[in-house]
């Protein structure tokens, strides 16, 4: 179903627990509501909460994802090990919103409406502090013109941002320029600077 977010090669460790929503007791082709999961397995196994418990974990061909019901919000909490730039990424289908909320300062870090009639991978940068507790929220709401009443989410991850190759190239060019200036300074009038 929502497997496009699986990257090839090594991935950084996600700060989000169970962002792929895999649970052993949800049979292939079936669905299990958050209320039933909480009653049978407890919140600790899923690591996600639901405000109305009407949302569900759905399984399509062995791949599980969270389907958020209209008017419901699912959420999870995490903390960054070090302050800095991180990347929030997830796969989505349907209408709704996401929000990253800093529970320690009661402030919004990032958020947006989501409207996708087919699979879409979303990725955004967020700046996090190591001392704060963060929550990620996903909610379903009807948005025109598609008017979907659910939002399906999978492969939720918050990972340390990895610099692009261009960043490394600029850093090497800067170091080369510093080395060149230093060498010119030393060889400036044929004498060493005192």
Secondary structure by P-SEA (a helix, b strand, c coil): cccccccccccccccccccccccccccccccccaaaaaacccccccccccccccccccccccbbbbbbccccccbbbbbbccccbbbbbbccccccbbbbbccccccccccbbbbbccbbbbbbbbbbbccbbbbbbbbbbbcccccccbbbbcccccccccccaaaaaaaaaaaaaaaaaaaaaaaccccccc
